[in-house]
Amino acid sequence: MNTENKTDLIETIALRDDARAPTSETAADSRHYDDYFRIDRTDDSATWWAGAQRVARLVVDDLPATGLDEDLRADLLAGVSRLLLASASAPAHSGTTMPVRTPTHGEDSVAARRWKLGHHLFHHMLSLMNSHADGIASALDEPDPVTVGLLVEELTVLYDSATATMHYASSFPISAYAETVRPSMEPPWMPPGFSGVFNREHETLLSSLTGLKPRLRGRTAERSLPADVKTASRALWKAQSRNRREHKMICERFVPGGGSLLQDYFDETRKG
């Protein structure tokens, strides 16, 4: 028997990332989140930065039509400027980063587009924040207090910008959310239990900050970091609290007293 190609006797099989068998009604997870928000995962740096530039320009172009107040616009643009400055030293990309102007067709179309475009910018902001969080951790290891202070300040600016970006993504009438946006995240378009908890970038940031908070507090308490770093750290935690508070406010605006799609799914599961 010829054994040179014996591996060809066994074909590949397909298994799921969650190591489970598929069911007739699989709950939503991070893959569905990425599919819904049209996120392609790639390790190519040039493609990542080109996408960040395009999204930033699309949002800036749309910003005057949102009705956001001056403070929110300033916070959002401060983060966009950081994103574009960081991309200036990024690898060149052969494609264009100029946005294509998409004509809108009514209130619902504006809401659907702004909802996803805002989340795109949010993800790019979070990604840059994760890189800064890594930089803070490394600077604490060095130790390099100057870099720690600078990155904590930059992270605070980006946190406020991410909060403003949430407001941008939700800057449309409540009726458009109820009639267009929310249904698009429910069956049959998405599996039950769709939720922002499947945002990988945000989950990574929360994990990083959970580890950084006691380290920063410990170093400032023992005075191995300058007093201005302590002040900057307090501003960072305030920015994080503001982000959580305003996210809840946005959710309450769209669904007064109501639960999230994930909570609705849990409630239905318990009933069953």
N, C-alpha and C positions, 0 to 999 in steps of 0.2 A: 504493500500500500504506500502511495506517495504521501509523505507527511509534510512536504515543504509548505503546503498551503492549508494545513489542518485547521488553522484559526478561522479560515473562511467557512468552516462547517457550522460555526456558531455566529448567528446574527446578533446585532445589538438589540437591547431592550430599552424601553422608555420608562423612566421612573420620575416621580415628582420630587421637587426640591424639599417639600415638607416631610418626606419619607412615609407618606400615607397613601392609601388607595383612594382614588377619586370617588366621590359620592354624587348622587343626583342633584344635590343642592350644596355645593361647597361654599363655605363662607369666604368673604373677601379677605385678601391679604396684601402684602406689599407689591406683589406682581400686578394685581388688579389696580392698585393705586397708581403705579407707574403707567399702566396701559391707559387709564382714564385721563391722566394729565399729560399724556403723550411724552413720556420720558424714556429716552433710550440710554441705557448704561454703556459707557465707553471708557477705555483707559487712554484714549488719544487726547493729549493735552490741547493740541491746536483746535480740534473740533469743539472741545469744551469751552475754550475761551471765545471762539467765534460765535458760539451759541449765546454766551453771556453778553457779548457786545450787541448782538442782534436784539435780544430780549430787552436789554436796557434801553436801546433806542426806540423800540416800539412802545415801551411804557412811557418814556419821556414825551414821545409824540402824542400819546393819548391823554396825558396828565391834565391838560387844560379842560378837557371835556368831563372830568370826573366830579367836580364840585368839592374836592378835598380842600381843607383850609390851608393857609400859608404855612403853618407850623408843620403839618403833616407832609406837605410838598417839600419843605426844606429838609426834613428828616429823610424822606425817601431819596431825594437828590444827593444828599450827603453820602448815602450808601452806594448809590449808582456811581458817584465820582470815585469812590474807593475801588469799586469793581473795575471800572474802566482804567484807572491808574495801574492796578495790578495786572491788567491784561496787556498793558503797553509793552511789558517785557516778556510776554508769552510767546510761544513758538508761532511762526507765521502760518497762515492758513491760505490755501489756494483759492477757496471760494469767497464769495462776497459776504460781508457782515451787514450790509445795508438792508434795512427792513423793507418788505413788500407791503405797501399800503393795501389793506383789505377793506373793501367797502362793507358797510354795515347795513342791515335790513331790519331796522326796528329795535325796540327795547330788548327783546329776548335775545337777539343776536349779539347785541352789545354786552349783555350780562354773561352769556356763555363764553364769549371770547375773553372778556376782562377777567373772569373767574380763573380761567386756565393760564392766561398770560401772567396774571399777578402771581399765581403759584409758581410759574417758571422763574420769575425774578426772585421770589421767596427762596426757592431751592438754591439758586446761585448765591444769594446772600448767605444762607446757612452754610453752604460749602466753604465760602471764604472765612466765615466765623469759625468753622471747625479747624481750618488750617491755622488760624490765629490761636485757637485754644491749644493746639499741639505746640505752637511756638512758645506759648506761656509756660507750658509744662517743661519744655526743654530748657528754657531760660531759668526756671526755678532750679533745675538740676545743675546748671553750670557752676555757681549761680551768677546771673546777669540781671541785677535789679533794674537797670536802665531799660533793657529790652522788655522786661516784665511790665513795667509801667506804661511804655509806649503801646504794647499790644493790648493791655487791658483797656486803655483809652480807645483804641481803634475798635475793639470788640464791643464796647459800649455804644459807639456811634453806629455800628452795624446792627446792633440789637434794636436801637430806636428806629433805624431804617427798615428793619424787618417788620416791626410793628406797623409802620406807616404803609408798608407794602401790603399787609393784611387788609388795611382800610381801602387801599386801591383795588385789591382783588374783589372786594365786596361792595364797591361803590356803584350800586344799581338798585332799583326799587325792590321792595320786599316781594311784590307780586311776581317779579321775574324770577326770584329765587324759588318761590313756592311753585310756580307753573313750569319752569324750565330747568333751573340748575339742580335743585334737590331731586326731582324725578330722574334726572340723568345719572344719579348715583345710586339708584334703586333698581331692583329687578323690574323688567328683564334685561336692562342695560348693564347693570353691574350685579354681582352676587350680593346676597344680604350681608349686612354688617360692615359696609364700606365706611372707612374712617380715616381721619388725619393721623391717627396713631401709627399708620403704616408709612408715614413719611420718614424715610431712612436718614436723611440729613438732620432732621430735627431730633430724632432719637439719638443719633450720635452726639449732637451738641449737648443735649441734656445729660448724657452719660459723662461727657468730658467735664462739664461744669460741676457736676456732682463730685467729681474727683478733685477739681481745682479749688473749690470753695474752702474746704478745711485746710488745704495747703497754703492758700493765700492768707487766710485768717491766722493760721499758726505762725507764719513768717512775719506778718505785721505785728502780731502780739509780742513776739520775741524781739522785735525791732531789727530784724535782719534785712528788712526792706524799708525804704524811706517812707516818711509820713505821707508824701504825695501819692504813693502807691496804695496806701490804705484808703485815702480819699477816693482814688480812682476805682478801687475795688467796690467801695460802697455804691458808687454811681452805677457800676455794672450790675450789682444785685438789684438796685432799684429799677434799672432798665428791664431786667428779667421779670420782675414783679409787674411792671407796667405792661409788658407784653402779655402775660397771663391774664391780667385784669381786662385788657382791651379785647383779647380774644373772646373771653366770656361775654363781654358786652356785644360784640358782633354776633355771636351765636344767639344771644337773647333777642337781639333785634330781629333776626330772621325767624326764629322759632321761640316766641315768648313762652316761657315756662315749659317748653317741650324738651324731649330728650334727643340725643344724637341718633344717627342711623345705627350706630353700633349698639347703643343702649336699647333701641327698639328691637334689635335682633336678639339681644340677650333676654329681653322681656318675653319675646315670642318663644324663644327656646325653652325658657323655664315653664311656660304654659304647656308646651308640648310634653 
